[in-house]
Amino acid sequence: MRKVKSALTALLLAVISFVSVIPFWFMFSMSTYKSELIFQGTPIFPSDYFGENLKTIFASNFVQSYGNSLFISIVSMLISVIICAMVGYAMNVYQFRFKKGLHLFIMMTMMVPSQIGIIGYMIEMRNMGLNTTLWPMIFTWFANGFGAYWMISFIQSSLPLELVESARIDGASEVKIFRSIVIPCIRPGLLTLCLLIFLWSWNNYMIPLVFVNNANNYTIPIFIKSLASAYRTDSGAQLAGLTLATIPLLALFIVGSKSFIKGLTAGAVKG
């Protein structure tokens, strides 16, 4: 009975995996065709036009756009995760006035659509002289309500406060406690948040659409959109760009899949 159950589980996972891979395969397959041939039918097998589509995107500023997206996503991920981890540590370890109010405020920020504050954010960046740089796409991740709430919940279930108290008694500084004790305990949660912030920043379309007015500041989503004109949309080149754009995301999830799953499930059980 156990072998049958294991076989059925493996079969179900294989079917789900196959269904999940189908969109990626069709995206790659269509990226190997000329734009005019894509909509004549659903191409299942790749063609020999992939090189021409690559020439089209590399003839533009694809490399610079790719570098801009990598820079924005990596810096946003690192700073956002550090800030959120410190917020989660402070909210669990320290006792201060208005702590419950602050926690409620963090939860409320997740209920407000980001589009509501984009006009004020744009005015703020313009007054600071940063509206023509990449920094507006990075600053928006510094105060991340979901990341803060995620780390508060994860640290609450994963960090024994007795370790912090023991370290304080031994004379360790707060910085050393955070670096040597807290971070190793919450590593799965940190890696999970890293993957999520990188994914959201990489795919972000609204903020770059508002701020980018120079081809040198294009990100991948804006670059792919720029391949369409008023008269013709080069769908083959766009799909080739999307295929290349998925490589960092797939690499991250392949490398960090175990930590990602562990981070998602660790906070669900206290102990």
Steps between C-alpha positions, in 0.01 A plus 500: 500500500783737586674431168178569309453826689859605426458411131177703476665794672796485263265478201297800621816706553625402154173613341504830690863558404424427136205740496714767667775466239265527200472885504879535513539257212248686285669830583836363388351330194323819385819701556662296221250614237457812293237729645261460207506119528424476872126565471442269206487213747635391835863401437589190696846437361776763479597657171831643374418871540615532861836645398332777300280591796808513721668730248198730518505535879879525528500770230308711752612573856403158635829444682476832682134439586593155631776654712263768631249236608770291668638805686154614613388153608819408687532831687126505579513142625803549726390826661134400533583167664743660746249768600213250531714263709592783738135604527397142575773467764408828669128422504558162667783577740442855622213640704403861427200729486261478205642162404156358423411814307814468291423136430149598392642775278733251328204273429296794368770594248441165327134593445577825315563465123840636404344693210335739747830654613682497169427866419632620836798269466575640156485859632730404789757343270488800266559741787801292602632505142485121469216463250741440209702231680446137596457577869120555497465134396718401797373730776147365463615169654670649806178516703330176405193423710476137399870439562478654847190299589659184360812538714298590810300179466798286405723622784215453747483131418867427422713701744523382863513819707700310763799504265480878477477539876793264554712693251418826674600355836832393344557861393436469126397817321172525314681508167690183584182329623321590179790389281608183682176367651195648332604472135598127520167423669290679240703414188215309323270799548767738372565290189128473431459877527807549278340293227168682527648852501727417206207356306272797568771754425606322181141488371404848622335694220305790650784696666740477202215594266443822696862598558697375201520764228844405368600186312812475717277434804282232340427191705412166342118550503530850349754383243274216385212745467722732293533230232144584393431808291181663375518297179650165595552286806802274474351216703782260416764737636285575805467129578873452452560781750254342743678166464832658595332697778379182671852357534595682827164413656526133409859488623403654834212261556705198399782595738276614786198272460568301817551814709193656338276206593652480848447871552135477395427206729724576802284785626190285490609284794616628832738300705 
